[in-house]
Amino acid sequence: MEKWWQNTIVYQVYLRSFFDTNNDGIGDLQGVIAKLDYLQSLGIETVWISPHYDSPMDDNGYDIRNFLKVSEDYGTIEDFRDLLDAAHARDMKIIIDLVLNHTSDEHPWFVAARDPSHPEHEKYRDYYIWHPPKYDALGQRKLPTQWVSWFGGPVWEYNPPTDAYYLHIFSKKMPDLNWRNKAMREDLKRIIRWWVDLGVDGFRIDASNHLEKNWSFPDARPGYEHFSSLPKHHTYLAELGREIFKPNDLMIMGEAGGASRAEALQYAGFDSDEFNMLIQFEHCWVDCDPTNHVTPGKWAKGTIDLPRLKHSFAHWIDVFKGKGWNTIYWANHDQPRVVSHYGCDTHDYHTRSAKMLAYVLYFLPGTPIVYYGEEIGMTNVDYTKLSDFRDVEVFTEYENFIANGASHDVAMQALRDRSRDNARSPMQWNRMLHAGFSEHPPWMPVNNNYEVINVRRQEQDGDSILMTYRHLLTLRKEERLAFSTPEFFDLDHPQFFSYRTTGAQHTFLILANFKASPMTCRLPDELQTYTLYLHNLEHDLDEKSEQFEPYEARVYRRLKSPR
Ligand code: NOJ
């Protein structure tokens, strides 16, 4: 039976940067309420908000201090109830982030766990993961292993009062929870049920594939295989699913990288107890330069491997076809802005490439997740000072780049190209002070291009990126494209992104030049039976032309043939 979450359209709100109603420079829950009409006009039906819980904000709320309290930065529990009511009154749904892998080091469980004199120390010590120090030949204390955290640097932090290291696979202010501890799991379940009882419609499960660790702690560097995707994490997720997610008919989007075909179905197959749909990242980094050892890994900007990108989309669609459910999205709060990353953010092709990216993605099947600001083509940040950045990851990695031999300029460019802060700058609502986000200087600088790239301006322009999004998202619903099955043409072509797909009423051909250089291509023979429906050029075009301008994209359609 069809489920509501299969044919919904999700919008991800990065709460801190969306809209500030109390003028403290930080986005808030009332800000989301204030913009529900806007979201509805875009065709959005489900809103996923990034963590709204009480937190010292080391990782902008993914470090939770109190799971049952709303961060004062964002409002109160009454504001949260207002948000649920306002959304539900519009028949919209609210999905919240659920962070299960770790807490803040300021969470009362950890405060007790790290302090042997705390009255509840015994109870909470094993809610976390501890390891005694090792010693070298000279008796110097050593880390238990060389495992490297996802934010760079060791995963171990020494805690003198217990003479032990605790594990943190993200920042040192985010100690990992011990999922082998049943009492801890039961406490988390109580917390989850509390939010369900309040009326949330689902969860996005953070870092879900890290819950289990290799407790023999073998030495390795970086050692990811010892704290990622260990089979037992499925047992924990299925336990939550059977006891809470399924009985309450919640929408569960699980974040997990690196899943095999079989594992993907274990997460999000139709008969899985774990999630309803998977958020994986395979398509997010198809342009890394493996020869760059100065700003390595995701930080090494290279050329886009388009065949790899298309094969990735085709692969995930195939994995879930008839067996489970997929999400489609370009980017979230952990990647650069897609128009800067895979399109072009300079004036000449900004609008054109943003529309091209929208055409190629939003005719694909699955549940789409639009990231705030994507619909107006918000770009990477233009920061010139290290102090403009905010992300905890940036500062460790900057030091790593310098240690690898990068100059300050090279390191800064890597941050501007690849850091997560690119996707977190304040939403550009209009050309007023602070882009209309707040009347107070925002918690992180607004991008200087806000006078040109903003919602207000694009609402007044019938040819804007925003109008394209409105059109495509409405069309997507009408044509029930969530359930379609695309047939890709020439997955190995290095420049042409093209496929055929059939919706409820029409068959569409999506033909796009994904790159900045012009291209000549052979159009499919069947084209004569189609008419041009959409294109992203600023001028008229010959619809039979085999020449494609930089980033040119066209959508042709014809009435669906009767079966
Ligand atoms: C994944 C989230 O998307 C990311 O933003 C966060 O830093 C880590 N999990 C840790 O919670």
Residues whose N, C-alpha, C, O or C-beta is under 5 A from the ligand:
A	BS01	NOJ	D59 Y62 F170 D206 A207 D334
